[in-house]
Amino acid sequence: MSEQDNKKVDLVFIIDSSLSMQDEAEALSAKLGAAIEEARKSCPSDLRTEFLGIEGGFAGTEFTTTVRQYLTGKTGANPAALKGREHIKEGNPAQEDVAPAAEDVIRFFDWRDGAEKNVFVLGDESLKGGEMTLDADRIKACDDAIATALQANVKIHTYLGTPHATLPYPSPADEKAMIREYKRLALRTGGEHYIYTSGVADFATVLKNTICASKVPQLDSVENKKDEADALEGKTPAKIPGNDSDLCAQVPEIVRAVNTLAGVLQSLIDVCGNRCDGKEKKHPCQCQDHHKQPTPPLTAPVTQEVPVTPVCPEPPPKPFLDTTDFANNHLNDWKFGPATPEHEFYSEGGATLIRFPTTNVKGRTHNGVLLYKHYTELQQGKRYNFSIQARRDNDYKVVPELSLRVAGQDITPVTALAVKGEWVTLSGEFTATSGDNLLEIFSHKASGDGNDFSITGITVKLAD
């Protein structure tokens, strides 16, 4: 067994223990054994897991011990030092103190020496005190959890589940903001994020991927996810210095200096000429009589211009090429469409893929737009090629069918991913219009019986 295979990994699951999370607790518990077995094969490690509820639990699941019971009873934490509120004093909101509970576990859990430390939080409302909207206190709770995790070198993985039917999001904007907070908590601490605001995840896959990701050192994960986190928060990379100080940028000043020097030299020639050859001259050598004749000023008129020619000609523009390989889980401005309630990033053979593990949930369909992107930089009238790589991930019942669309119209045939594990290229051409060009990846099968697939290698380029 290699040192990597024997790497210690501590993974603590913390769940919001309000009634709306019972389905997630049951689904996770049912898949745990199979997921750990799969993880042992894919990414073996010396794994230790613990399952804790926030001020409560769920009978018949792995979550029967509370955070407070474990930390005060097993690790000897002082109850007064815990940030999570007590249910007996606060009622139901205390069961939804996800971020404070994570901080308590990070600070007081009995982590093994040398282990990679990981916390996986599961909730369906805000990270402190529940509710479907954010406020300053709830955002600060996320900030505090991030700071505590970074200080202790702990990754936080996050799962945002389906809200209770009686407490939906007030608006799509509120749902988007909540998704952002759960993603932010994960990305800034180096963790994975899973967003299932409609339906329950395939927890076998979620658990396996989380266990494998837990082996990666936190500092490496934070660095790998920095670009995605910055993009989520609307931050842009700092401008790279130096480009404005190269020789090309100084050409105008250099040319002006050369022209001035040429003018001064020409004035000296006019004054001295061939009159200082040591022979008797009718007129005294003015070079010798510099004390009688003032020296021509440096501002003498320029009588001979040096041609101004570009020293560093601009290289010809490169043909347009935009590639998206999902490196570091970065979407490159592609956005998920309505047909992607389930999706996950994972790595395979050095490449990063997005997997769409559809589930057969009543009332849900999986046909429609998977991913879309607006391109405003394409040249009107030019021909462009749009392509992706896609693969079927299982051989159960329904065969996935995909196509590529521009402005709502297919530019490829509807393509069946018929063979499990076989990569298929979808490729088509289109003529760009002025302004916005909308490109979409479209799924044509609604069923969740099978219909699992992965994509990568999205490419948009100027056609040959």
HELIX and SHEET records of a PDB file:
HELIX    1   1 LEU A   19  MET A   21  5                                   3    
HELIX    2   2 GLN A   22  SER A   42  1                                  21    
HELIX    3   3 VAL A   67  GLY A   73  1                                   7    
HELIX    4   4 PRO A   79  ALA A   81  5                                   3    
HELIX    5   5 HIS A   87  GLU A   90  1                                   4    
HELIX    6   6 ASN A   92  GLU A   96  5                                   5    
HELIX    7   7 VAL A   98  PHE A  108  1                                  11    
HELIX    8   8 ALA A  136  ALA A  152  1                                  17    
HELIX    9   9 PRO A  172  THR A  189  1                                  18    
HELIX   10  10 PHE A  203  ALA A  213  1                                  11    
HELIX   11  11 GLN A  218  ASN A  224  1                                   7    
HELIX   12  12 LYS A  226  LEU A  232  1                                   7    
HELIX   13  13 ASN A  243  SER A  245  5                                   3    
HELIX   14  14 CYS A  248  GLN A  250  5                                   3    
HELIX   15  15 VAL A  251  CYS A  272  1                                  22    
HELIX   16  16 ALA A  327  ASN A  329  5                                   3    
SHEET    1   A 6 THR A  65  THR A  66  0                                        
SHEET    2   A 6 ASP A  46  ILE A  54  1                                        
SHEET    3   A 6 LYS A   8  ASP A  16  1                                        
SHEET    4   A 6 GLU A 116  GLY A 123  1                                        
SHEET    5   A 6 VAL A 154  LEU A 160  1                                        
SHEET    6   A 6 HIS A 193  ILE A 195  1                                        
SHEET    1   B 4 LEU A 321  THR A 324  0                                        
SHEET    2   B 4 PHE A 453  LEU A 462 -1                                        
SHEET    3   B 4 ALA A 351  PHE A 356 -1                                        
SHEET    4   B 4 GLU A 344  GLU A 348 -1                                        
SHEET    1   C 4 LEU A 321  THR A 324  0                                        
SHEET    2   C 4 PHE A 453  LEU A 462 -1                                        
SHEET    3   C 4 ARG A 383  ARG A 392 -1                                        
SHEET    4   C 4 TRP A 423  THR A 431 -1                                        
SHEET    1   D 5 LYS A 335  PHE A 336  0                                        
SHEET    2   D 5 GLY A 368  TYR A 375 -1                                        
SHEET    3   D 5 ASN A 437  SER A 443 -1                                        
SHEET    4   D 5 GLU A 401  VAL A 406 -1                                        
SHEET    5   D 5 GLN A 409  ASP A 410 -1                                        
SHEET    1   E 5 LYS A 335  PHE A 336  0                                        
SHEET    2   E 5 GLY A 368  TYR A 375 -1                                        
SHEET    3   E 5 ASN A 437  SER A 443 -1                                        
SHEET    4   E 5 GLU A 401  VAL A 406 -1                                        
SHEET    5   E 5 THR A 415  ALA A 416 -1                                        
END                                                                             
